[in-house]
Every structure is written in structure tokens, then in C-alpha cells.
Amino acid sequence: MTSPSVFVAGPASWNSIVVLDRLPEPVPHMQFAEESWETVGGTSAGKALSLTALGRATVLYALAGDDEPGRRVCDALAGAGVQAVWGRSATTERHLNLMTRAGERVSLYLATPSTDAVDLDPALLDAMRTADAIVMDLAAESLRLLPTAQASGRPIWVDVHDYDGEAAFHVPFLSAADVVFCSADRLADPVGFLRTCVSRGAALAVCTLGADGAVAVDAEGATHRVAAVAVDVVDTNGAGDAFFAGVLDARLSGLSLPRALEAGARSASEALRTRHLHPLLDPVLG
């Protein structure tokens, strides 16, 4: 295994994407899909793809089953140049994402991974200890790794996505985080939440705002904003992960926070141009 600059732990999945003119109402009815396709999903896969495209040495650790979806995910990421270590699972994570052109999404989990909690490969532990940063994405396996990540002494970046400020599962990740990312989807006061993260010990907290860009609060409590890059949007899946990756890569390169946020916006625009998580997958999956 090549020694990584970034170690990413969390979900990789095989997804079915269905584009609708509107999200379904909760009543019996029929709708026609405007478009549909299958592709790699998972927030950690998205981050690893964008970091790889940026030239950042990255190792992805995720679970996959010995099944057809698992082979598709592993082969696609390998074809895109992502260095991955796969933990064994009874089944591969699969989603059905119902989307609109505006980026609205309902994700149906068709299968979730499981593990027998075997001891981690020593090479993985070494990768965590020597990485410049560790990304812990929301997943049961990542939760199991959190104590090891904390013991490594390396900076821990977490992404709590559409956290509502109350869900208990997210709390250990937030407590361990040196840097917190989230989306504004379920937060009444995004900047207030970011300030809370910083007051509890995070050095940086960032919230993505969709088409309105992103806002960040630094360790001194200063607020920074960045606009989204104008782009013809093909699909919004993976844009938040690409933004995260762009900011992480830029900060590891020594860029200031304003420039790192701009790098994140540029990285997100690349994900928005493709129906896959990143253009690296275009020649692999078509």
C-alpha cells in the first residue's frame, strides 16, 4: 500500500439513479422517469475520487460484499485510479436515489453493509498513523475506527451531511472532529451550528449551501463565505464530497481558508458536470 496523505473511511455503494420531474407524493400513483442510470455512490467514494483527481495520495477504506454490486464498485474505483482497501461484508451497500433536476433527493437504502468486526489489517493502522489527515465519514465501521483515529494524533475531518443538530449517532464523530463539514438542509441556523462546533474544539467548521455556495467559521470565530461556481448541472450527487475534498487538499497544501474554500467550489463544479460522482468515472462507466 502506498503511504497516503489522506485516509478516508466510510461508505462506498452501488446506486441506481432515477430522475423525476418531481419527488413522489406519499399517495399511490404512477410517474414516468425522465432518465435513469447505475453508478458508484457513497460519500467516502466521492471524496476519494475527488482527492485522487486533485493528485492527493489517498487510501479509501470501505466495506464491500462478494457480490455483483461489490465487484462493480471495486472495479469502477480501481479503473478510476482510486487506491482502496476493502473490508469484507455480507452484502454491498446499495441505494435507489430519486432525484429532480433541481437536486432534490430521496435516498432509499436497498442494502446496508455488515462486518464481523475482525481485527484491522496492520497496514491500515499504519496508513492512519502516517496520514496528513483522516476522514471519518458516517458509518458503523467508521464509528468502530474512531478510537484508533483519535489515538493516531492525526487531524480528523468529519462530514455530518444533513445533521439536524440532535441525532445521537453523529455525536461521537462531532466530538472527535478537528474539522466539521455539514449541509444546511436541516439546520435552522447554520452559522450558529458552526460556531458551536468551534466552541467545542473544532479548528474549522464549514456548511455547504447548495447553489448559494458555502459558509465557514474559523478557530478565531471569523466567518468566511464562498460563492458556487456557475456550471451547467448534470447531476448533484457527489458535489458536497467534491467540495470537501477540494478544501482538504488546499489546506494540506498550505492555502489560506478563503483560497481553500474557492478550491472547494471549483472541485464541486467538476462533480456537477457529470452524472457520476466524478468525471474520473466517465471513461470507466460511460
KALIN-V778812 format. One record per pair of residues at least 24 apart in sequence whose C-alpha atoms are under 6 Angstrom apart, sorted by the first residue. I is the first residue (numbers start at 1). J is the second residue. D is the distance in Angstrom with one decimal. If there is no record, write none. Layout:
i=I j=J d=D
i=I j=J d=D
This chain:
i=4 j=57 d=5.0
i=4 j=58 d=4.9
i=4 j=59 d=5.8
i=4 j=131 d=5.6
i=5 j=57 d=5.1
i=5 j=58 d=5.8
i=5 j=131 d=4.8
i=5 j=132 d=5.0
i=6 j=58 d=4.8
i=6 j=131 d=5.3
i=6 j=132 d=5.9
i=6 j=133 d=5.1
i=6 j=134 d=5.8
i=7 j=58 d=5.9
i=7 j=59 d=5.1
i=7 j=134 d=4.8
i=8 j=60 d=4.8
i=8 j=135 d=4.6
i=9 j=60 d=6.0
i=9 j=61 d=4.8
i=9 j=136 d=5.3
i=9 j=142 d=5.9
i=10 j=44 d=5.2
i=10 j=62 d=5.4
i=10 j=137 d=4.9
i=10 j=139 d=5.7
i=10 j=142 d=5.7
i=11 j=42 d=4.9
i=11 j=43 d=6.0
i=11 j=44 d=5.3
i=11 j=62 d=5.8
i=12 j=41 d=5.8
i=12 j=42 d=4.1
i=12 j=45 d=5.1
i=13 j=40 d=5.8
i=13 j=41 d=4.7
i=13 j=42 d=5.1
i=13 j=93 d=4.7
i=13 j=94 d=5.3
i=14 j=39 d=6.0
i=14 j=40 d=4.8
i=14 j=41 d=5.5
i=14 j=69 d=5.8
i=14 j=94 d=4.9
i=15 j=39 d=5.3
i=15 j=40 d=5.8
i=15 j=41 d=5.5
i=15 j=94 d=5.5
i=15 j=95 d=4.8
i=15 j=96 d=5.8
i=16 j=96 d=4.8
i=17 j=97 d=4.9
i=18 j=98 d=5.0
i=18 j=99 d=6.0
i=19 j=99 d=4.7
i=19 j=100 d=5.4
i=20 j=99 d=6.0
i=20 j=100 d=5.2
i=21 j=100 d=5.8
i=22 j=100 d=5.8
i=40 j=73 d=5.8
i=46 j=238 d=5.6
i=46 j=241 d=5.6
i=46 j=277 d=5.6
i=47 j=241 d=5.0
i=47 j=242 d=5.9
i=47 j=245 d=5.5
i=50 j=242 d=5.5
i=50 j=245 d=6.0
i=51 j=245 d=5.5
i=59 j=83 d=5.2
i=59 j=84 d=5.5
i=60 j=84 d=4.5
i=61 j=85 d=5.0
i=61 j=86 d=5.9
i=62 j=86 d=5.3
i=62 j=87 d=5.9
i=63 j=87 d=4.5
i=63 j=88 d=5.8
i=63 j=89 d=5.7
i=64 j=88 d=5.8
i=64 j=89 d=5.3
i=64 j=92 d=4.7
i=65 j=89 d=4.6
i=65 j=90 d=5.3
i=65 j=91 d=4.3
i=65 j=92 d=4.6
i=80 j=280 d=5.4
i=80 j=281 d=5.7
i=89 j=113 d=5.7
i=89 j=114 d=5.1
i=89 j=115 d=5.1
i=90 j=114 d=5.9
i=103 j=236 d=5.6
i=162 j=186 d=5.7
i=178 j=202 d=4.5
i=178 j=203 d=5.6
i=179 j=203 d=5.9
i=179 j=204 d=4.9
i=179 j=205 d=5.7
i=180 j=205 d=4.6
i=181 j=205 d=5.8
i=181 j=206 d=4.8
i=181 j=207 d=5.7
i=182 j=207 d=4.8
i=183 j=207 d=5.1
i=183 j=208 d=4.7
i=184 j=209 d=5.7
i=228 j=265 d=5.6
i=229 j=265 d=6.0
i=233 j=272 d=5.2
i=233 j=273 d=5.6
i=234 j=272 d=5.8
i=234 j=273 d=5.3
i=234 j=274 d=5.5
i=234 j=275 d=5.8
i=235 j=272 d=5.5
i=235 j=275 d=5.0
i=236 j=272 d=5.4
i=238 j=277 d=4.8
i=239 j=268 d=4.7
i=239 j=271 d=5.2
i=239 j=272 d=6.0
i=242 j=267 d=5.4
i=242 j=268 d=4.7
i=243 j=267 d=5.5
i=243 j=268 d=4.6
